[in-house]
Every structure is written in structure tokens, then in C-alpha cells.
Amino acid sequence: RKGDEISSPEFAVFGKDGFTFTIFPKGQVGAKANRVSFYLEVPQNINVHFSLLALDTKRTETATITDRCRGWMDFAAAPSSYENVVVSAEVHLVSMTDDDGLIHEPYNNAS
């Protein structure tokens, strides 16, 4: 049903818990007809590079996420059946702001 969602278990990135992926198999309310919606949800403001892959569609974005969620309302065409559908995702943290406003850059290669 449109608006129904499935969320991944929480996982950690760079030691920070609270990341999840959420997919709406029939689309989020407001999505185009017969489209899947797919999002990365984050616990705090971060700069992240992430890829979402489902239904032979891969989308990649580098973004500063300040509203706790980033992804695509119209990610891909919804299949007629969800048997044997594979969904995968990658998250590469670029930087993260902690509770004190300090910015951490795990991949900073400055010498």
C-alpha cells in the first residue's frame, strides 16, 4: 500500500549509532504512481557520500544532511512482485558534527 514503509535495523557509521535505510515499496505519499521511495536516515547533521541500489537502479549522492533524511521520493519503478528483490546501500562518512559543534573528518589525509 502506498505510504507503507520498511526500515533497516539501526547501524553505526564511524562509531555513531542511529543510521537506518527506509524504503517505501509502493512509494511514499506524494510519490509518482508505481514508484519506489528510498531514503537514508541519519542521527545528526553529517556530510556523507552514499549509494542506494534497488531494482536495477543505483543512485549516488554526496550531501550535507541537516534534516535527518536524504534520498529519493521517485527512486525507481515499482515491480509488480517483490519476490527475490535485492536492496543494498553504502554509506561513506565525509564529516560529522558532534554534540559540541566539532567537525570530525574520518578520511582527512592531511599531513
Secondary structure, 3 states (H helix, E strand, C coil): CCCCCEECCCEEECCEEEEEEEEECCCCCCCCCCEEEEEEECCCCEEEEEEEEECCEEEEEEEEECCCEEEEEEEEECCCCCCCCCEEEEEEEEEEECCCCCEECCCCCCC
